[in-house]
Amino acid sequence: MAARDKPITDEERAFWADIRRQFYLEDGVTFLQGGSVGPSARPVIEQVIEWLREVEANPLYNQGGRLMGPLVESAREKVADFTGASAKNTALVLNTTMGMNVPARGLPLQPGGEVLMSDQEYPSVQRMWEHMARTQHVLIRKVPLPTPPESPGEIVDAFAARVTPRTQVMVFSHVYCTTGLVAPVGELTALAHEHGAVAVVDGAHAVGMVPVDIEAWGCDFYASSTHKWLLAPKGTGICYVADPYLSALPAPILGYNTAPFGRAGRFDVTGTHDVTHFAGLGAAIDYQLGIGWEDRIRPYCLGLARYLRELITTEIEGARMTVPPGPGMSGFLTSFTIDGCNLRKVVALMWEEYRIQIAATRAGDQPVFRISTHFYDCYEDIDRFIDVLKEVLATRRDELFEERE
């Protein structure tokens, strides 16, 4: 492994090494794939296990009001505060896909209208809106995103060029799962409202990565998976529902929630289910706030991403960045491409032969690597990834690169 200078003190290195030991992550695995699903910290999981034991000791009473009810409502208040929202507008759902179903299945679209979204939305989000468009006889219009954009205004301009008087809903991501681009939520929401459209935000990768201030931005719906960057237990997420829609929309899955009342709790996971994970959402927030999300976690993770991007641009021949530089338009996700290279083969080799977990996806029409760095990672993990990538590209070139005439 190449020796490289690290922008970190010995004291900081020891601090984050101790944090890493608070996770169950396997020894020998370099985990740079937290953007798909993040590992929950040991203190959070052990607290959830303890609650589960208490529930099973007296399931009739402890599953609901006596024990878990107050803990779940406390978690709702904590995640609402963390995201700049009100608890009454915050539904607790399984994931972003379930949260996005609230507006997709609930909003009454008018035949002949349009739904506007980018060409880099998450596949399940694209498909659910395409399905609703077919059933309600509206048109899906796609916005080609510049990759990478030079400024936030370029993103707004791309949407503005395709919004029309027929646009009823504008769907966009806060942090794009394809490249890690951080979009200007406030400006895009304002654009939607200027044209009488509903602003629906996919915040799957945002909560726990970038500052979130939902009500200040004024968006109508905002969904997120808190098991990604917030490292909450699996199967936890949120959906913010603005006041005008709290009573007006039907819930995607019907039950007692058919009665209209002005709280987003009617869009929660319905029926009997394990609520200890939602209490664990509150524990996960407490865990990151205890470390210091704003003054320790975020600066450290931005430093990891900056270090990674510097090595990609200086040491990986043919690499081309697809995420904008700087914390204003990017966070803890790093994306890049290597023209002519079969990225998915590289991903498979990385895991099968070196136990390094990364991802490959597509940004519009181009394949990209997607590398996730969080505070359980260290600078040496990045060194290992870069050194192995260089080795793979050098020694397996014949099978990784397409022949060109």
matplotlib code that plots the C-alpha trace (Angstrom):
import matplotlib.pyplot as plt

x = [0.0, 1.3, 2.3, 0.3, 0.0, -3.4, -5.2, -5.8, -4.1, -3.1, -5.7, -8.5, -7.3, -7.6, -11.1, -12.5, -10.8, -12.7, -15.9, -15.3, -15.1, -18.7, -19.9, -20.4, -18.6, -16.5, -12.8, -11.1, -14.0, -13.6, -17.2, -17.7, -21.3, -23.2, -25.2, -27.2, -27.7, -25.8, -24.7, -26.3, -24.0, -23.7, -25.3, -28.3, -28.8, -28.3, -30.9, -33.4, -32.7, -33.5, -36.7, -37.6, -37.1, -39.4, -42.1, -42.0, -42.2, -45.7, -46.6, -50.2, -49.2, -45.6, -46.1, -48.3, -49.0, -47.3, -43.7, -43.2, -45.9, -44.1, -40.7, -41.9, -43.5, -40.3, -38.4, -40.9, -40.2, -36.4, -36.4, -38.7, -36.4, -33.4, -35.0, -36.5, -40.1, -43.0, -43.8, -47.4, -46.3, -43.9, -45.0, -42.9, -42.6, -40.5, -38.3, -38.3, -40.2, -43.1, -42.9, -43.0, -46.1, -48.0, -48.0, -47.8, -50.9, -52.7, -52.5, -55.4, -53.8, -55.8, -55.9, -53.7, -51.4, -47.7, -45.3, -41.8, -38.8, -35.1, -33.6, -31.6, -34.4, -34.3, -35.7, -38.6, -39.6, -39.6, -41.7, -44.3, -44.9, -45.0, -47.6, -49.7, -49.3, -50.7, -53.7, -54.5, -53.7, -51.0, -47.6, -44.1, -41.5, -37.9, -35.2, -31.7, -29.4, -25.9, -23.3, -21.6, -23.3, -21.2, -23.6, -26.9, -28.5, -27.7, -30.0, -32.8, -32.4, -32.6, -36.0, -37.2, -36.6, -39.1, -41.7, -45.0, -48.5, -49.6, -47.0, -48.9, -46.1, -42.4, -40.3, -36.6, -34.0, -32.2, -29.1, -28.9, -28.3, -26.5, -23.7, -24.1, -25.1, -26.8, -29.7, -31.0, -34.3, -35.5, -35.0, -36.6, -39.5, -40.1, -39.9, -42.6, -44.9, -44.4, -46.0, -48.8, -47.1, -46.6, -43.0, -42.2, -38.6, -36.7, -34.5, -33.3, -29.6, -29.9, -30.9, -27.6, -25.5, -26.4, -28.3, -32.1, -34.6, -37.9, -40.3, -38.0, -37.9, -41.6, -41.8, -45.1, -43.6, -40.2, -39.4, -36.2, -34.7, -33.1, -31.3, -28.8, -26.8, -28.6, -27.7, -31.1, -32.4, -33.4, -36.9, -37.2, -37.9, -39.9, -42.4, -43.1, -46.6, -47.4, -50.6, -52.9, -52.5, -52.7, -56.5, -57.1, -55.0, -55.9, -53.1, -51.4, -52.4, -55.9, -57.0, -58.0, -56.3, -59.3, -60.7, -59.3, -57.3, -54.7, -51.5, -49.1, -49.3, -52.2, -49.6, -47.4, -46.8, -50.2, -51.3, -49.3, -45.5, -42.3, -42.2, -38.8, -37.0, -38.8, -37.9, -34.4, -34.6, -34.6, -31.6, -29.7, -30.3, -29.1, -26.0, -24.9, -25.8, -23.8, -20.7, -21.5, -23.1, -22.6, -19.2, -17.5, -19.2, -20.0, -16.5, -14.8, -16.9, -16.4, -12.7, -12.8, -14.7, -12.3, -9.3, -10.9, -11.6, -8.1, -6.7, -9.1, -8.1, -4.4, -3.8, -6.5, -5.6, -8.6, -10.9, -13.5, -15.4, -19.2, -19.9, -19.4, -16.6, -17.2, -19.7, -22.3, -23.2, -21.9, -21.7, -20.3, -21.1, -18.3, -18.9, -16.6, -16.3, -13.6, -14.5, -14.5, -14.2, -16.7, -17.4, -19.7, -16.9, -14.6, -17.2, -17.4, -13.6, -13.2, -15.6, -14.7, -11.0, -10.3, -13.4, -13.9, -17.6, -18.4, -21.2, -21.7, -24.8, -25.8, -26.1, -28.3, -26.6, -23.2, -22.0, -20.4, -18.7, -20.4, -18.3, -19.9, -17.7, -19.1, -17.6, -17.0, -14.5, -11.0, -8.4, -6.6, -9.8, -9.6, -5.9, -6.7, -9.5, -7.3, -4.4, -6.5, -8.3, -5.0, -3.9, -7.1, -7.0, -3.3, -3.5, -7.0, -7.1, -7.9, -11.1, -12.2, -11.8, -13.8, -11.8, -11.9, -11.3]
y = [0.0, 3.4, 5.7, 9.0, 11.9, 12.0, 15.2, 13.8, 14.0, 10.9, 11.9, 12.0, 8.7, 7.1, 8.6, 7.3, 3.9, 3.6, 4.5, 1.8, -0.8, 0.2, -1.5, -5.2, -4.8, -7.9, -7.8, -7.9, -6.2, -2.7, -1.5, 1.4, 0.6, 2.3, 4.2, 1.0, 0.0, 1.3, -0.7, 0.2, 0.8, -1.7, 0.5, 1.1, -2.6, -3.6, -1.1, -2.4, -6.0, -5.0, -3.3, -6.5, -8.6, -6.2, -6.4, -10.2, -10.3, -8.7, -8.2, -7.0, -4.0, -3.3, -3.4, -0.3, 2.5, 1.4, 1.0, 1.3, 3.9, 6.8, 5.6, 5.6, 9.1, 10.3, 9.0, 10.8, 14.0, 13.5, 12.7, 15.6, 18.0, 16.5, 17.2, 20.6, 19.3, 19.1, 15.8, 16.0, 16.1, 13.2, 9.7, 6.7, 4.3, 1.4, 3.1, 5.8, 3.6, 3.3, 7.1, 8.0, 5.9, 8.4, 11.1, 8.7, 6.7, 9.6, 12.6, 12.9, 13.6, 15.2, 13.4, 15.3, 16.6, 15.9, 14.5, 16.0, 14.1, 13.8, 10.9, 9.9, 9.2, 5.9, 3.1, 2.2, 5.9, 6.2, 3.0, 3.9, 7.3, 5.7, 3.2, 6.0, 8.0, 5.1, 4.6, 8.3, 9.1, 11.6, 12.0, 11.5, 14.0, 13.4, 16.0, 15.1, 16.1, 17.5, 15.2, 16.8, 20.2, 23.3, 25.1, 24.5, 26.9, 24.5, 21.9, 24.4, 25.5, 21.9, 21.5, 25.0, 24.2, 21.3, 22.5, 23.4, 24.7, 21.0, 20.0, 18.8, 17.1, 17.7, 14.8, 15.2, 13.9, 15.8, 13.7, 11.7, 8.0, 7.9, 10.4, 11.9, 15.3, 17.4, 19.3, 22.7, 21.6, 25.1, 26.5, 23.4, 23.5, 27.2, 26.4, 23.7, 26.0, 28.9, 26.6, 25.3, 21.9, 19.7, 19.3, 15.6, 15.1, 11.8, 12.3, 8.7, 9.6, 13.0, 12.4, 11.9, 13.1, 16.7, 19.4, 18.9, 21.7, 20.5, 23.1, 26.0, 24.7, 24.4, 21.1, 19.2, 15.7, 14.5, 10.8, 9.2, 5.9, 6.4, 3.0, 4.5, 7.4, 7.9, 4.2, 3.5, -0.1, -1.7, -1.0, 2.5, 5.7, 8.9, 10.7, 14.4, 15.4, 19.1, 20.4, 20.6, 16.8, 15.4, 14.7, 14.9, 12.0, 8.3, 6.2, 3.7, 0.8, 1.2, 0.3, 2.5, 5.3, 5.9, 8.3, 11.8, 13.5, 16.1, 14.1, 12.2, 9.3, 8.0, 7.2, 5.2, 1.5, 0.0, -3.1, -5.1, -4.9, -4.7, -1.1, -1.6, -0.6, 2.7, 3.4, 2.5, 5.3, 7.7, 5.8, 6.1, 9.9, 10.1, 8.1, 10.4, 13.6, 12.2, 11.9, 15.3, 15.1, 18.7, 19.4, 15.9, 13.4, 15.6, 17.3, 14.0, 12.4, 15.3, 15.0, 11.3, 12.2, 15.0, 12.7, 9.9, 12.4, 13.7, 10.2, 9.3, 12.3, 12.0, 8.3, 6.5, 6.8, 7.7, 8.5, 11.2, 12.6, 12.6, 14.3, 18.1, 19.2, 20.9, 20.3, 22.7, 20.2, 16.9, 14.9, 11.5, 9.8, 9.9, 8.9, 8.6, 6.7, 5.2, 5.2, 1.8, -0.1, -2.7, -1.3, -4.1, -6.6, -4.4, -4.4, -8.2, -8.6, -6.1, -8.2, -11.7, -11.4, -8.5, -8.2, -4.5, -3.5, -0.8, -0.2, 0.5, 2.2, 4.4, 8.2, 8.8, 6.9, 6.5, 3.8, 5.1, 3.8, 4.9, 4.9, 5.6, 6.8, 7.2, 7.7, 4.0, 4.2, 5.5, 6.9, 3.6, 2.1, 4.6, 3.9, 0.2, 0.8, 3.0, 0.6, -2.4, -0.5, 0.4, -3.2, -4.6, -2.1, -2.9, -6.7, -7.4, -4.9, -7.5, -8.6, -5.2, -3.0, -3.3, -3.7, -0.7, -0.6]
z = [0.0, -0.9, 1.9, 1.7, 4.0, 5.8, 6.9, 10.4, 13.8, 15.8, 18.4, 15.7, 14.3, 17.7, 18.3, 15.0, 15.5, 18.8, 17.1, 14.4, 17.2, 18.2, 15.0, 14.2, 10.8, 9.8, 10.2, 6.8, 4.9, 3.6, 3.7, 1.2, 0.4, 3.2, 0.6, 0.0, 3.6, 6.6, 9.6, 12.9, 15.8, 18.6, 21.3, 19.1, 18.3, 21.9, 23.0, 20.4, 21.6, 25.2, 24.2, 22.2, 25.3, 27.3, 24.6, 24.6, 28.4, 28.2, 24.5, 25.1, 27.2, 26.2, 22.4, 22.7, 25.0, 28.2, 26.9, 23.2, 22.4, 24.1, 22.8, 19.2, 19.6, 21.1, 18.0, 15.8, 17.6, 17.4, 13.6, 13.0, 14.8, 13.0, 9.6, 10.3, 10.4, 12.8, 14.4, 13.4, 9.7, 10.0, 9.2, 10.2, 7.2, 6.2, 3.7, 1.0, -1.4, 1.0, 1.8, -1.9, -2.3, -0.1, -2.8, -5.8, -4.8, -3.0, -5.3, -7.7, -11.1, -13.9, -17.3, -19.7, -17.0, -16.6, -13.9, -14.3, -12.9, -13.8, -15.7, -12.6, -10.1, -8.2, -10.4, -8.1, -7.9, -11.7, -12.0, -9.4, -11.1, -14.5, -13.3, -11.8, -15.0, -17.0, -14.7, -14.5, -18.1, -17.5, -19.2, -17.6, -18.7, -18.0, -17.3, -18.4, -15.6, -16.4, -14.9, -13.2, -13.1, -12.6, -10.3, -8.4, -10.9, -13.7, -12.0, -11.6, -15.2, -16.4, -14.7, -15.7, -19.3, -19.2, -16.7, -18.5, -17.5, -17.5, -14.9, -11.8, -9.9, -9.8, -8.4, -7.6, -5.3, -2.5, -2.9, -6.1, -5.6, -9.0, -8.4, -5.0, -6.4, -3.7, -5.4, -4.3, -2.7, -1.8, -5.3, -7.0, -4.7, -5.5, -9.2, -8.8, -6.8, -9.3, -11.8, -9.5, -9.2, -6.1, -5.0, -4.1, -2.8, -2.6, 0.4, 0.7, 0.9, 2.6, 6.2, 8.1, 5.2, 4.6, 6.6, 6.1, 6.7, 5.2, 6.4, 5.6, 2.0, 1.8, -0.1, 0.0, 0.5, 1.6, 2.0, 3.4, 4.5, 7.9, 7.7, 5.3, 6.5, 9.9, 10.6, 12.2, 12.3, 9.0, 7.8, 9.2, 7.2, 7.2, 5.0, 5.6, 4.5, 4.4, 6.1, 3.1, 2.5, 6.0, 5.9, 2.2, 0.9, 1.3, 2.8, 0.5, 2.7, 4.3, 7.8, 10.7, 8.9, 6.6, 9.2, 8.3, 11.1, 10.8, 11.6, 9.4, 11.8, 9.6, 7.0, 9.4, 8.9, 9.7, 11.5, 14.0, 13.4, 15.4, 16.7, 18.5, 15.3, 15.2, 18.8, 17.7, 15.2, 18.2, 19.7, 16.4, 16.4, 20.0, 19.1, 16.2, 18.2, 21.1, 18.9, 17.3, 13.9, 12.9, 14.5, 14.3, 12.0, 9.0, 8.9, 9.2, 6.5, 4.1, 4.7, 3.8, 0.6, -0.3, 0.2, -1.9, -4.8, -4.7, -5.1, -7.8, -9.9, -9.3, -9.3, -11.4, -15.0, -17.2, -14.2, -14.7, -11.7, -12.0, -8.7, -8.3, -6.0, -2.7, 0.2, -1.4, -4.1, -2.7, 0.5, 1.5, -1.8, -4.5, -8.1, -11.1, -14.3, -16.4, -20.1, -21.7, -18.5, -17.4, -13.9, -12.8, -13.4, -11.3, -8.5, -8.5, -8.5, -5.7, -3.5, -4.5, -4.4, -2.0, 0.2, -0.7, -1.1, -3.6, -6.0, -9.7, -11.1, -14.0, -14.2, -17.1, -20.0, -18.4, -15.9, -12.7, -9.6, -6.4, -3.2, 0.2, 3.0, 6.5, 10.0, 10.6, 7.6, 7.8, 5.5, 5.3, 3.9, 1.1, 0.5, 0.2, -2.3, -4.5, -4.4, -5.2, -8.0, -9.6, -9.3, -10.9, -13.7, -14.4, -14.2, -15.6, -18.4, -21.1, -19.4, -18.2, -21.2, -24.4, -27.6, -29.9, -33.6]

ax = plt.figure().add_subplot(projection="3d")
ax.plot(x, y, z, "-o")
ax.set_aspect("equal")
plt.show()
